[in-house]
Amino acid sequence: MTNLVRVTSPTPPRDRNKFASAGSLLICGLLAGVVVAAASFPAVAMSGLAAKAGSETFAQLPSQLEQQTAPQVTRVFAADNKTQLAVMFDEFRSDVPLKDISVNMQNAIVAAEDHQFYKHNGVDLKGVARAFVNNKQGGDKQGASTLTMQLVRMTLAYSAKTPQEAVDATKDTPERKLSEMKYALQLEKELTKQEILERYLNIAPFGNGAYGVYAGSQVYFRKKPKDLTVAEAALLAGMVKAPTSFDPTTASGYPQALDRRNYIIDNMRDLGYLKPDDATKAKAVKLGRTTNRPGNGCVSVAKNNWGFFCDYFYRWWLSQEAFGKTTYDRERQLKTGGYRIVTSLDVKAQSAARKEITGLIKDTNRNALLLAGVEPGSGRVRTLAANRKYKLDNAADPENKISSDPAKAAEGIRGTYPNTTNPIITGGGDITGYQAGSVFKMFTMVAALESGLEPDFTINAQERYKSGYIIDPSSDAACPGTHFYCPGNSSKSEVGPFNMWTGFGRSVNTYFVPLQEKVGAENVVDVAKRFGVKFRAQKDAEMADNEEAANQWGAFTLGVSASTPLDIANAYATLAGDGMYCAPTPIQQIYTQDGKKSDIGQPKCNRATSKDVARKALDAARCPVGDRAQLGNCGGATEANARRVVGHPIFGKTGTTDDDKTAALVVGTQQLVVAGYLVNPDWAGHTDRMSHGIVNPAVYRTVADYMDGKPEEEFKKPG
């Protein structure tokens, strides 16, 4: 771990005072000698330092070092804790212990920066005097900073809390140099040479976005620091002095990098770190001209179809107050905290979802097939997939077509296909969701069961039902000549007596609207809230949050409120979770930089409805997808193929909106619930007819692929 320093000024203990006094005499003696030597020259630039030494003794300067941590890269993994999805960082740095850094690298940095490193106590007094005299005589400027002094300078700059503090930590003044010496002397008392070397190598910049030796090894050689050769180590060591000037990837930097590398190899030989023959061989190694700069963030995921999940995780993180008061603070924490984040993404489920989507619809189709999968009982999001590339469209050379929305097209606005980074599956920002149709009937059924009705509650469904809900009389949904809501069914055959099994199985509108009317639409809306529907659209939220308005929301049971596949997958997962609603989470486990487990992101569940209600509703929900109910008879299904293809006990529901503007299906087992929507994300008023022949197979085949090889698990029988 790279430890940074903040300066404090406590009263030092007695033995430290003795050391400070001795150090003061030593430095003052040195300064006196330097001043005498400088008297031979017309201009004496040491006046500032001499004045400092005269007015404030060396011992009075702060010396205690408050340790902090340098920014570290955060790594994001799939649920298997092996598959790396992405890395996130402000600075590409990951600390490694000295034992995992090649001896070649350790020797090279000493040969490059501080030949006396193992002999001095933090300050090379002879080097200071030599550099001062040399610089006054007009020779090549010498710094005389030891590795320890350089470490102090870099860490003070990193720990600066204001821009001025950062400037003060690095500006070339006698005062800063003297302070640096004091801190270096103190650091050498507190740390071993090996600890100082480890910290130095983990904080030093190596150019091209690489900070610390781990990053340098990856960027320039795609290897771990422990595997660095002499030639590689010498190149990296040479770059610390001036990463831009000695950058081997640039035309001007290449020859300078080569010369400096060979200079350091010669130093390693002269210091006894290398045999002459080995030095000659190392200098003969060809110097590379390319780097392997790591991708940063969700736009650089290892596989593009992981991008939508990565984006969901990123947005989730920014919403967590535990990581900071503001979104800025939370982002900094993510990109500097060195976390190991094991997400909930199941690689098998994700691969299955993307495969099924790709086989049914192209990424260039203006209509989007969106799939979300959730684990019942935990809320862990296992898959998010779409027929889209997760990437920003190149404005200079766009691939995206002009929007299908005529109003946007008139302004030259492009659509979200094939490239987008919008949260089209999970919602957020400008994405409020999509009408999903009859999947919302489940909320009415739960409200009815909660009211004391049983699944065999029967209603004599009519071809068209005249409700008591008042709507605009000019609406097509109004009974002719009235202002009453008058819904019909998709088929004239859907008339006669229906109960919850048969009515849900065949999705009979004129069963569920009167059922909602009986139990109260406001209670149905309340169930949807408890089951996780977010009501992101302003109009929907206004209706949902006003009990009087909600009471008149007659079409709510038919799915006119906007939702997302993630909302519905998690709502149905609440049934499989025996009525426990678990907030969706992208987290399996978060590990802090020191390897400790964090509780943030772990399942947060609360009872949304009773076990008995959940089991009864799930029993009826087996009917639409071709399964058998345990307590009743289904009498029909809107997607009978699902049970046969999945080969496991399942439940779920189809959904269709007016004029087929949306087609939806949700299918679940005890292990996974997947919801799929076929929608046009760019234009809600489109004229395309969405096909269940596309969305349905994508959903149930994804579930089938995931369940392949898993034992059958029957749902718990209702009381």
N, C-alpha and C positions, 0 to 999 in steps of 0.2 A: 504494500500500500504506500503510495507516495504521500508523505506528510508535508504539508505546507506550514509556514510559520506566521504567527502574528506577534508583534512586539509588545511586551508589557514591561512595566518598571517596578517590580516589587523590591522591597528592601532585601538585599542579598544576605545570606547567612555569613557568619564570621569567616569561615574558611574561604568562601567565595570572595570576600573583601581582600583577603591576603593575595588571592590569585589576581584579582583585578588590579591591586596596587603594583604587584610585580609586573603585570602586563602593561600598566601605565608607564612605569619606569622604562620598560623595554622599548615601547613604542616611542615614548618621548625622546629616549636616547637615539633611536633610529632617526626620528625627525630632525633632531639637532644635527646629526651627522649629514643628513641630506641637505639641510639648509646651508651648512658650511660648504658642502660640495657645490651647491648651486650658486654660492657667492661669486664664483669665477665667471658667471654668465651675466650679461646685461639685464636680462629680465628674469625675475624670480617669481614663478607662478605658484609657489607654495605659500604665499602670504595668507590665503584663505584658510588653508589647513593649519598653518601655524597659529593664526588667530583663534581657530576652533580649539586647538590644543591648549592655548593659553587661557581661554575663558571657560572652558568646560572640560574637565579632566576626562581622560579615556575611561576611567572607572565609573563615571557618572552616566555614561551612555547605557540605554536599555540593553539587556542581554538575555533575558528569559524568553524562550520561544514557545508560543502556544501552537500546538500541532493541529493542522487541518488536513483535508484530503484534496488532492488534485482532481479535476474532472475526469471521470471514468466512463468508458463506453458501456451502455446497457445492451444486453443481448436478449432477444425474444425468441422463445422456442415453442414448438407444438407441444401437445399434451404428453407426448412420449418422452419429453425432456432430452431429446437427441436431435431432432430435426430443427435446425435454426431457420427461423422465418425472416428475421431482419435484425439489424443493429441500429442503434440510435445514439447519437452523440453530438456534443458541441465541438469537442476535440477527440480525435481518434486516439484513445489511450487506454491501455489495460495493464495495470501493474503486475509485475512478476517478481518472485523472490530471486535473490542473487544466485542461488543454487541452480536456477533455471535459465541463467544467462551464461553464454559461452565464456570461458576464460579468455578466449581470443578477444571478445568484446571488452572485457574488463581491462585487459592489457592495452588494447588499442586506445581507449579513452584516456588512460594515464599517459600513454606515449604522445597523444595529441594535445593534451591540455595541462598536464601537471606532472612533470618528471619526478618531483620531490614529494609526491602525494603521501607515500608511506613513511616519510621522514619528518615532515613538518607537523606542527600542532594546529594547523588551520591557516596560518599566515606564513608565507615564504619571505622572510625579512630581507634576505639577500636579493631575492627577485624584485621586491618593492624598490629597494635602493637602485638596483641596476636599471629597472624600467624608468624610474624617475630621471636618472642622469641621462639615459639614452634618449628619452623623449625631449629633454631640454636641449640636447645636442643636435636635434633635428633628424635622428635616425628613424627607422620604421617604428611606428608607435607600438609600444609594449604595454600589456595590461597588468601583468604580474598577479592576476587573480588565480588563486588556487581552486581546485575542484570544490572545496568546501565553501569558499567565498562565492563561487558561481552558483552553488546550490542555494545559498542564502539569498542571493539576488533574485534568482528565478522564483523561489518560493514566496518571497516578499511581494513580488509582482503579482503572483497568482492570488495571494491572499488579500490584495488591496481591495478596499471596500468602495473607493472612489477613484475616478480617473486620475486625480492629482496624486493619490497615494501610489498608483501604478507608475506615474512619471517619476516621483521622488525615489522609488525603489530602483530605478534603472538609469537615472541621469548621471552623467559623467562629471561628478564634482568631488573635491577632496573630502567634503563632509560625508558624502555617501560612502566613499571608499573607507574612511575611518570607521564608520558605523559597521560596515560590512566585515571589517577585520574583527571587531569586537564580537559580533554574532558568531563568526566562524570559530574564534577561540572557544566560545562557550559551547558551540555545537560539538566540537572535537572532545570536550570534556564529557558530554552526555552520550555520544554515539561512538561506536567502533568505526574503524576505517571501512569495514565491509558494509556496515549499515549506511554510511555516508555514500559510498559508491552505489549501493542499490537504489537509494533515493535519487541520486543524480541521474542514473541511467533511466529511471522511470519518469523523470520530469523533463528531461532535455528534449528540445525540438529537433526534428530531423527533416523538416521540409515536406512539401507535398501533402500537407494535412496530417502528418504523422507526429505524434507526441509520445515520447517514451520509446524505449528500445523494442517493446513488443510490437507497437505500431510500425516502427521503422523496419523491423524484420519482415512484417507482412507486406507493407507497401512496396518495398524494393525487391524482396526476394521470395515472398510467399512461403516463409518458413518461420519456425519458432526461434526465439533468441538463443536457445541452447544449441542450435544447429549451425550457427553462423561460422563461416570459415574465416581465416585470417584476412583475405582480401575483402570480404563482405564487411567484417567488423571494422576494418580500417576505413572503408568508404563512409560508413555511418559515423564513425568517430570524427572524421574530417568535416562532416556537414554541420556539426553542432555550432562551430564558430560562426558560420554564416550560411544558413540553409539555402538562401536564394542564390548567393554567389557560387556555391559549390554544388548546385543542382545538376546532376548528370543528364537530366532529361532535356536541358536547354542547350542551344548551340554555343552560347557563351560560357555556360557553366561546366560543360563536359570536360574541356581540357583542364580547367582549374580543379575540378573534382578528381581527375586522374592524377594530376601532379600532387595534390594534397594527400590522396590515398597512398601514393608511393612514398611520399615524405614520411608519413606516419609508419608505414611498414619499415622504413629504414630506422626510424626511432625505436621501434619495437626490437629490431635487431641490435641496435646499439645499447639498449637497456637490458639486453640479455633475455628478452622474452621469446626471441626467435633465433634459430640457427641461420647462418648466412645463406645456405642452400634453400631453406624454406622461405626466406625473405625473397630470394630471387624468383622462386616459383610463384609466390603470391603476387608479385609485381607483374608477372606475365599473364595473369588472368585477365581476360577481356572484360571491360567495364560495360555494364548494360546501360541502355538509354531509355528504358520504359519503367513505368510504375504500375502498381495494382491497387489503385485507390478504392477503398471500400465504398459501397453504396450506403446511403444514410436515409433511414426512415422507410415508410411504407411504399414509396414509389420505387424502392430498390429491393423489394422482397425477392427471395431466392426463386420463387415461382410466381408468375404474375397473378394466377387465380387465388393466391393467398392474400392479395392486396386488400380486398374488401373486408376480410376479417381483421387484418392488421389495422386498417383505418378505424374499424369499430373499437378495437382495443385502445387505439390512440385517443379517440374521442372519449371513451370511458375514463381513461386515466386523467384527462384534463377536467373531468367532471368531479373528481374525487378531492374533497377538501382536505383529506388527510395528507395530501402531497403538497399543500401550500394554500395560501389565502387567495391567490389569483391564478388564472390560467397560465400566466407568464411564469409564476413561481413553480407551478406543477410541471410545466414543460422543461424548465431548467433542471428540476429534480430528476425527471426521466432521462434527460440527455447528459447528465453529469454524475448521476448517483451510482453507476456501476452495478445496476441490478441484474440478476438473472431471473427472467420472467418466463415461467412455464405457463403458457396459455392453455385454454380449453380446446383449442382446435384439434380435432381428430383427423389425422392425415388420411385415414381410410375413408371416412365419411366425406371429406372434402374432395378427394380424388373421385369418388363415386358420383358426387353431385356434379362436378365439372364435366365428367365423362358423359353423363346422361344428358346434360344440357347441350353439350357440343354435338351430340348425335341427333338432336331434334331441331335446333335453330342456330343460325349463324350469328356471329358477333356483330355483323354489319346490319342485322335486321333492326328496324326502328322500334320494334316491339321487344320488350325485355322480359326474359324468363328468370325469375328471382326465386331462389331457394334459401331457406333458413332452417337449421336443425338444432334442437335443444334437448338436453338430457333431463328427463323428469326427475324430480326430487332434489335437484341441485341448481337448476337454472343455467348450467354451464352450456355455453353456445359451442356446438360441435362443428358446424359448417355454415358458411355463407358463400353462395356462389351465384353467378349471373353470366349471361352471354354478353359480357363486356370485358374489355381490357381495362385493368386498373392502371390508368396513366393519364397524365395531362396531355391534351391534344396540343400539338405544336402549332402555335398561332401563325408562325411564318410559313409553315407547310402543312396545313390542316388535313387530317384524314376524315374528321367528322363531317357528316352531311348537314345541309341546312335543316333547321328544325322543322318537324312535321306540323308544328303549330303555326297556322297562317300569320297570326299577329307577330310572332317572333321571326318568322321567315321574311316578312316584309322589312324587318330591321336588320336582316342579314345575320341573325343569331343562329349559331350552329346547335345541333342536337347533341345528345349524350351517347351517340353510337358512332363508331365502336369503342371510343375512349372516354372514360369518365372517372373522376375521383369522388363524385357525389355519393352520399350514403343511401343509395337507391334501395337497398335491401332492408336496412335497419331504421331509416328515418333520421332526421336531424337537419339543422340548417334550414334550407328552403324545401327540403323533402318532408312533406307532411303525411304522405302515405297515399293509399288508393282504396277505393271502395272494393270490398271483397265479396259482397253478396251473402249467400245463405250460411256461410261459416258462423255468422253472428247468431244464428238460431240456437246455438248451444247455450248462449247466455240466458235466453228466454227459458229454455228447458231447466237450467239450474235454478233460476228464480222461481219457477213453478214448483220444483221439488222442495225448495227451501220454504215455500208457503204452505207445504203440507200435502200438495197433490202427489199422486203416485204416477209411475210411468204408464199405467194403463188408463190414465185419464183420457176420456174420449170426447172428441168434438166432431160434429157432423159437418165436414168441410163442404163448402159450396164452390161453384165455379168462380164466383166473385163474391167477396164479402164486404158488406156495408158496415164499416166500423163507426165508432163514435168520435174518432180523431178528426179534428177540423183542419182543413188545408185550403189552399187557394182554389176556388171553384173552377178556375180556368185550367188547372192541372189535368193532365191525361189520367192521373191516378184518382181523380175525384169521381164520385158517382155522378152520372149525368144529371145535370140540373141541380146539384147540391154542392155543399162545401165539405162533404164528408169523404174521408179517405176510403177508397174502395179497391183494394188490391185483388189481383187474380192470380191464377196458377199458370205455370208454363205449359201444362197439358190439360185438356178438357177431361181426361180420364181421372184426374185427381179430385174426385168428389166422393162424398160418402163419409162413413165413420173412420176416424184415424185416432191413434193414440201416439204416445211419444216414440215408440219403436217404429211404427209404420209411417208416422208423419215426418220424423227426422230422416228415416231411411229413404223416403221418396221426395223429401224436401217440399212439403206441401205448404205454400204460403198462407192459404186460408185456414190452416190449422194453427199456425204460429202467430199470426196477427191477433186473432181472438184470444189465444192463450196469453199473449203479452198484455192484451187489454184487461184480462181477468186478474193478472198478478200485479199490474201496474208497470208502465214503461219505465218510470223512474227507478223501480227496483231492478229491472233488467239492465239499465244503464249502470247502476251501482255494481251489479255482478261483473260487468265488463271492466269497470275500474279495478275491482278487487283482483281480477284475473290478468291485469297488466296492460289493458288498452290505454294508449297515451293521449288520445284526442289532441293531436298536434295542430290540426287545422283550426283557425280561430272560430269559425262558425260552429264547428263540432264542439269545441271547448265551451262556448257560450251556452249551447243547449245542454251539455252534460253537467255543467256546474250550476244550472238553474233548475231546481226541482220541478217548478211549475212548467217550465218549457220542456223538460225531459218527460214529464207526464203526458205531453201531447206529441211525443216523437214516435208516431205510429209506424214509420218505415224503419225504425232502428233495428228491429229483429231481422229485417231483410238485408242488413249490411250496407247501409248508405253512409255510414261514418268511415272516414279514412283510417286505414290501419296499414301495418307492414307485415310481411311474412314472419318477421321475428316476433312481433306482437302475438300473432295467431298461433305460431308454433309453441310459444311459451304459455299461452292461455290454455291450449289443449293439453300441454304437459302438466298443467295443474290438476287435471282430471286423473292422469296416470300417477301423479304424486299424491293420490288419496286426499285431494283437496288442499294441499299445501302449495301456495304460490311462492315461487323462488324468483327473486329479481334476476334477470338475465345477467350473466357475468362472463367475461372473456378469460377469466383467470382460473388456473389450476393451483398454482402456488407462486408466490413472489419471494425471492431470496434477496436479502440485502447484500451489500458488498462484502460484508464479513461472514456471509453464509447463513445468517439467521433467517428463519421463516417469518414472514409477515402475515397477519390476519386479514389484511386488506384484500378484497376481492373474493373472499371465501363466501360460500352460499349464505344468503340472507333470506330465510323463508318464514312465512307466517300463514296461519290458517285462513284460507279464502272462503272455504265452505266445509261442511262436515264430510267425514269419510263416507257416510252412507249416501249423501247427495252426490258426491263425486263418482262413486261406484255405480249408482243408478244411471247417472247421465252418461258415463262411459259405456255402460251396457247398451243403451239406446244408440250411442255413437258407433257401435260396431256395425249397425245395419247399412249405412250409406256406402261402406267400402267392401261389402260382400262377405262380411263375417257373420257369425251367429251370435245372437244375444243369449245370455244364460237364463234370463227370467221371462223373456217374452219372445214373440215371433216378429221377424223383421218385415216380411211381406214385400220386399223390393229393395233395390239399391241403385244409387246414381252412378257408382263406379264399382261394378261387381268384379272387375279384373284384379283389383288391388290385393285382396286376400289370397287369391290363387298365386299371384306372382311373388308376393312377399314370403308366403309359406309359414307365417307365424301368426298368432293372434294379433289382430290390429283393430284400431278404431279410427274415426276421422270424419271428414265431411267435405263435400264439394261446395263451390260457391260461384254464382254467376250474377252479374249485374245487368241492368236494363240494356238491351241492344248488344249484349255480349261484349261490353267495353272492357270487362275484366273476367278472367277465368281463374278460379282458385281451387286448390285441393290441399287438405291437411291429412296426413296419415301418421299414426303413431303406434309404437310398441312400448313395453315397459322400459326399454333402454334408450329409445330415440323417437322424437316427434319431429317430422319435417313438414313445413308449409311451403307451398309454391304459388306464386302469382304470375300470370301472364298479363302484362300491362304496357301502356305507352307512358313512360316517365315524363315525356316532354309536353304532352297535350292530353289533358283529361277528357276533352270533348272530341276525341278522334272518332273516325267512322269505321275503323277496322273491327271485325268480329273475331274476338279471341277464342281460340280453339282449345277445348279440353283434351283434344287429341295430342296436344303438345305438352301442356302443363301436367296432366295427370300421369302419363308414363314417367316423366322426369321425377316426380315425387315418389311414386311407389317403387320405381326401380332403384332409386337412391336408397330407400329404406331396405329394399331387398338385398342390395349389395352390402350394406352395412351389417345386416343381420345374418348374412351367409356364414355358416359354420357355428353360429351361436345356438344354444339349446332353446327349445320352445319354452315360453314362460306365460302361463295363463294369467289373465287378469283376476284380481280378487273379486269374489262373488259378493254382490250387495246383500244386505240383510233382508 
